[in-house]
Amino acid sequence: MMYVVAGIAILLTMGMALARMMAGPTLYDRILATNVFGTKTVLIIAVIGFLVGRPEFIDVAIVYALINFIGIVAILKFFEYGSFGSGSQDLAGKDKQPEEPR
């Protein structure tokens, strides 16, 4: 019974995250709501696993959490820099100031 209540609460918060994704005034609000939705998906996978007696769903939830994290970082990088192709070595040189001679 407790897992059913937890599942319903998680589904309710997923609905609120979906509403924020649609209504978010800025891009970063929408990305944050997407991250929250992914996190709640991990929780609901775990709860469903315990409801049906399949604790190996935890492995699926962990893999989904890793994919969610990498995806959000990739989306943020894309919107910050405009592409996925720029490596960190290209970005590091742009911010450096030339050193003054001693």
matplotlib code that plots the C-alpha trace (Angstrom):
import matplotlib.pyplot as plt

x = [0.0, 2.8, 4.5, 1.2, 0.9, 4.5, 3.9, 0.9, 2.8, 5.7, 3.2, 1.7, 5.1, 5.9, 2.7, 3.8, 7.2, 5.5, 3.5, 6.7, 8.3, 5.4, 5.0, 8.6, 9.4, 13.1, 15.0, 16.8, 13.5, 12.5, 15.8, 15.5, 11.9, 13.2, 15.9, 13.2, 11.0, 14.0, 14.7, 11.1, 11.1, 14.0, 12.0, 8.9, 10.9, 12.2, 8.8, 7.2, 10.1, 9.2, 5.5, 5.8, 8.5, 11.4, 14.2, 16.4, 14.5, 16.9, 19.6, 17.4, 16.7, 20.4, 21.2, 18.3, 19.7, 23.1, 21.5, 19.4, 22.5, 24.6, 21.7, 21.0, 24.7, 24.8, 21.7, 23.2, 26.5, 24.6, 22.6, 25.6, 28.1, 25.9, 27.3, 28.5, 31.7, 33.8, 36.2, 37.3, 40.7, 39.0, 37.1, 40.0, 42.1, 39.3, 39.1, 42.9, 44.4, 47.9, 50.5, 52.3, 56.1, 58.0]
y = [0.0, 2.4, 1.9, 2.6, 5.9, 6.7, 5.9, 8.2, 11.0, 10.6, 10.6, 13.8, 15.5, 14.3, 16.0, 19.2, 18.9, 18.5, 21.6, 23.5, 22.2, 23.6, 26.9, 27.7, 31.3, 30.6, 27.8, 26.9, 26.4, 24.0, 22.1, 21.9, 20.6, 18.0, 16.9, 16.7, 14.6, 12.2, 11.9, 11.1, 8.5, 6.8, 6.8, 5.4, 2.6, 1.6, 1.7, -0.3, -2.8, -3.3, -3.5, -6.3, -8.1, -7.5, -5.7, -5.9, -2.9, -1.0, -1.7, -0.3, 2.8, 3.4, 3.1, 5.5, 8.0, 7.9, 8.5, 11.3, 13.0, 12.7, 14.0, 17.0, 17.9, 17.6, 19.8, 22.4, 22.3, 22.7, 25.7, 27.3, 26.9, 26.3, 22.9, 19.6, 19.6, 22.2, 20.4, 21.7, 22.6, 25.0, 26.7, 26.9, 29.1, 31.7, 32.7, 33.0, 36.5, 36.9, 37.1, 40.3, 40.2, 40.3]
z = [0.0, 0.8, -2.6, -4.3, -2.5, -3.3, -6.9, -7.1, -5.4, -7.9, -10.8, -9.4, -9.3, -12.8, -13.9, -12.3, -14.0, -17.3, -16.6, -15.9, -19.1, -21.1, -19.2, -18.1, -18.9, -19.7, -21.4, -18.2, -16.4, -19.1, -18.9, -15.1, -15.4, -17.8, -15.3, -12.6, -14.8, -15.5, -11.8, -11.1, -13.8, -12.1, -8.9, -10.5, -12.2, -8.8, -7.2, -10.0, -9.6, -5.9, -6.6, -9.1, -7.1, -9.5, -7.6, -10.7, -12.0, -9.8, -12.4, -15.1, -13.0, -12.5, -16.2, -16.9, -14.3, -16.0, -19.4, -17.9, -16.4, -19.6, -21.7, -19.6, -19.6, -23.4, -23.8, -21.5, -23.5, -26.7, -25.6, -24.0, -26.8, -29.9, -30.9, -29.5, -31.6, -29.7, -27.4, -24.1, -25.5, -27.9, -25.1, -22.7, -25.1, -25.5, -21.9, -21.3, -21.1, -22.5, -19.8, -19.2, -19.5, -16.3]

ax = plt.figure().add_subplot(projection="3d")
ax.plot(x, y, z, "-o")
ax.set_aspect("equal")
plt.show()
